[in-house]
Amino acid sequence: MKRNWVVQGVLEQLSTVGPMTRSEIEEALGLTKNTSGSVMSRMSRASSKMPKRIYVKGYVYDHPGDRRYPRAVYDLGDLPDAKKPKPQIKENRKRYDNKIRNFINPTAFLTLDGLFVRSEK
C-alpha cells in the first residue's frame, strides 16, 4: 500500500497546526494506530535516501480518555529528539491508590464470617 498520502498529510498537519502528538495527528487525518505508527517511526529516522523529517520536541502527559504516560510531541525538522522523562513512581502510586479508594464502596465492609454486609442508613 502506498503511504505517500499519509506522509504528506503528517507534514501538512505539522506545518499548519504546529507541534502535535501522534494521537492528535491520527484524529486529524483519520488514521489507525498501525498506519500512523509505522509512518511516523520511519519519518523520525534518517535513512540513506531521506533525512530525518520529524523529531520529538517534548513530552506531554494528558490525552483525554487514555492512560497517563509521556506522549511524544512531534515537530518538523532534523533536530535531536528530546529525552524521555523518567517515571515518577511516587506520584503514579498516589494516583493509583486514590483511584482504588474512590472505586471502593465505603458502605460495604467485610464481617468476621467473610460475608459482605451493606450498612443500612
DRENDO-1510 file (C-alpha; in Angstrom, 1 decimal, always signed):
<recs>
REC; n; res; u; v; w
REC; 1; MET; +0.0; +0.0; +0.0 .
REC; 2; LYS; +1.3; +3.4; -0.9 .
REC; 3; ARG; +1.6; +5.6; +2.1 .
REC; 4; ASN; +2.8; +8.8; +0.4 .
REC; 5; TRP; -0.5; +10.5; +1.2 .
REC; 6; VAL; -0.1; +9.7; +4.9 .
REC; 7; VAL; +3.4; +11.2; +4.9 .
REC; 8; GLN; +2.1; +14.3; +3.0 .
REC; 9; GLY; -0.8; +14.6; +5.5 .
REC; 10; VAL; +1.5; +14.4; +8.5 .
REC; 11; LEU; +3.9; +17.0; +7.1 .
REC; 12; GLU; +1.0; +19.3; +6.2 .
REC; 13; GLN; -0.6; +19.0; +9.7 .
REC; 14; LEU; +2.7; +19.7; +11.4 .
REC; 15; SER; +3.4; +22.7; +9.2 .
REC; 16; THR; -0.1; +24.3; +9.5 .
REC; 17; VAL; -1.1; +23.4; +13.1 .
REC; 18; GLY; +2.3; +23.1; +14.7 .
REC; 19; PRO; +3.7; +20.5; +17.1 .
REC; 20; MET; +1.2; +17.6; +17.7 .
REC; 21; THR; +1.1; +14.2; +19.4 .
REC; 22; ARG; +0.6; +11.1; +17.3 .
REC; 23; SER; -3.0; +10.6; +18.5 .
REC; 24; GLU; -3.8; +14.2; +17.5 .
REC; 25; ILE; -2.4; +13.6; +14.0 .
REC; 26; GLU; -4.4; +10.3; +13.9 .
REC; 27; GLU; -7.6; +12.2; +14.7 .
REC; 28; ALA; -6.9; +15.0; +12.2 .
REC; 29; LEU; -6.1; +12.6; +9.3 .
REC; 30; GLY; -8.5; +9.7; +10.3 .
REC; 31; LEU; -5.6; +7.2; +10.6 .
REC; 32; THR; -5.3; +4.0; +12.6 .
REC; 33; LYS; -2.5; +3.4; +15.2 .
REC; 34; ASN; -0.8; +0.9; +12.9 .
REC; 35; THR; -0.6; +3.1; +9.9 .
REC; 36; SER; +0.4; +6.3; +11.7 .
REC; 37; GLY; +2.9; +4.5; +14.0 .
REC; 38; SER; +4.9; +2.9; +11.2 .
REC; 39; VAL; +4.9; +6.1; +9.0 .
REC; 40; MET; +5.9; +8.4; +11.9 .
REC; 41; SER; +8.6; +6.0; +13.1 .
REC; 42; ARG; +10.0; +5.9; +9.6 .
REC; 43; MET; +9.8; +9.7; +9.3 .
REC; 44; SER; +11.6; +10.2; +12.6 .
REC; 45; ARG; +14.7; +8.3; +11.5 .
REC; 46; ALA; +17.3; +9.3; +8.8 .
REC; 47; SER; +17.9; +6.8; +6.0 .
REC; 48; SER; +20.3; +6.6; +3.2 .
REC; 49; LYS; +17.8; +8.1; +0.8 .
REC; 50; MET; +15.9; +10.6; +3.0 .
REC; 51; PRO; +16.9; +12.8; +6.0 .
REC; 52; LYS; +15.0; +12.8; +9.3 .
REC; 53; ARG; +11.8; +14.8; +8.7 .
REC; 54; ILE; +10.2; +15.0; +12.1 .
REC; 55; TYR; +11.6; +15.0; +15.6 .
REC; 56; VAL; +10.3; +14.7; +19.2 .
REC; 57; LYS; +10.1; +18.2; +20.5 .
REC; 58; GLY; +8.9; +17.3; +24.0 .
REC; 59; TYR; +6.5; +15.1; +26.0 .
REC; 60; VAL; +3.0; +15.7; +27.4 .
REC; 61; TYR; +1.0; +13.6; +29.9 .
REC; 62; ASP; -2.5; +14.5; +29.1 .
REC; 63; HIS; -4.7; +13.0; +26.4 .
REC; 64; PRO; -8.4; +12.6; +27.2 .
REC; 65; GLY; -9.6; +9.1; +27.8 .
REC; 66; ASP; -6.2; +7.4; +27.7 .
REC; 67; ARG; -3.7; +6.1; +30.2 .
REC; 68; ARG; -1.3; +8.6; +31.7 .
REC; 69; TYR; +2.2; +8.2; +30.3 .
REC; 70; PRO; +4.5; +10.5; +28.4 .
REC; 71; ARG; +3.4; +11.1; +24.8 .
REC; 72; ALA; +5.8; +12.4; +22.3 .
REC; 73; VAL; +5.1; +15.8; +20.7 .
REC; 74; TYR; +6.4; +15.9; +17.1 .
REC; 75; ASP; +7.5; +18.8; +15.1 .
REC; 76; LEU; +9.1; +19.3; +11.7 .
REC; 77; GLY; +12.9; +19.3; +11.4 .
REC; 78; ASP; +16.1; +17.3; +11.7 .
REC; 79; LEU; +16.9; +18.2; +15.3 .
REC; 80; PRO; +17.8; +15.8; +18.1 .
REC; 81; ASP; +14.9; +14.2; +19.9 .
REC; 82; ALA; +14.0; +15.4; +23.4 .
REC; 83; LYS; +14.9; +12.9; +26.2 .
REC; 84; LYS; +12.0; +10.9; +27.6 .
REC; 85; PRO; +11.2; +11.9; +31.2 .
REC; 86; LYS; +11.9; +9.5; +34.0 .
REC; 87; PRO; +8.9; +7.8; +35.6 .
REC; 88; GLN; +7.6; +9.4; +38.7 .
REC; 89; ILE; +7.0; +6.3; +40.8 .
REC; 90; LYS; +5.7; +8.1; +44.0 .
REC; 91; GLU; +3.2; +10.2; +42.1 .
REC; 92; ASN; +2.0; +7.3; +40.0 .
REC; 93; ARG; +1.5; +5.2; +43.2 .
REC; 94; LYS; -0.5; +8.1; +44.8 .
REC; 95; ARG; -2.7; +8.4; +41.7 .
REC; 96; TYR; -3.3; +4.7; +41.6 .
REC; 97; ASP; -4.2; +4.5; +45.4 .
REC; 98; ASN; -6.6; +7.4; +45.1 .
REC; 99; LYS; -8.3; +5.7; +42.1 .
REC; 100; ILE; -8.7; +2.5; +44.1 .
REC; 101; ARG; -10.0; +4.4; +47.1 .
REC; 102; ASN; -12.6; +6.2; +45.0 .
REC; 103; PHE; -13.6; +2.9; +43.4 .
REC; 104; ILE; -14.3; +1.0; +46.7 .
REC; 105; ASN; -17.8; +1.4; +48.1 .
REC; 106; PRO; -17.4; +2.8; +51.7 .
REC; 107; THR; -20.8; +1.4; +52.7 .
REC; 108; ALA; -19.7; -2.2; +52.2 .
REC; 109; PHE; -17.4; -4.0; +54.7 .
REC; 110; LEU; -16.2; -7.5; +55.4 .
REC; 111; THR; -17.6; -9.2; +58.6 .
REC; 112; LEU; -15.9; -11.9; +60.7 .
REC; 113; ASP; -17.6; -14.7; +58.9 .
REC; 114; GLY; -16.3; -13.5; +55.5 .
REC; 115; LEU; -19.6; -12.1; +54.1 .
REC; 116; PHE; -20.1; -8.6; +52.7 .
REC; 117; VAL; -22.8; -6.7; +54.6 .
REC; 118; ARG; -24.2; -3.4; +53.4 .
REC; 119; SER; -24.9; -0.9; +56.1 .
REC; 120; GLU; -28.4; +0.5; +56.3 .
REC; 121; LYS; -28.7; +4.2; +56.5 .
</recs>
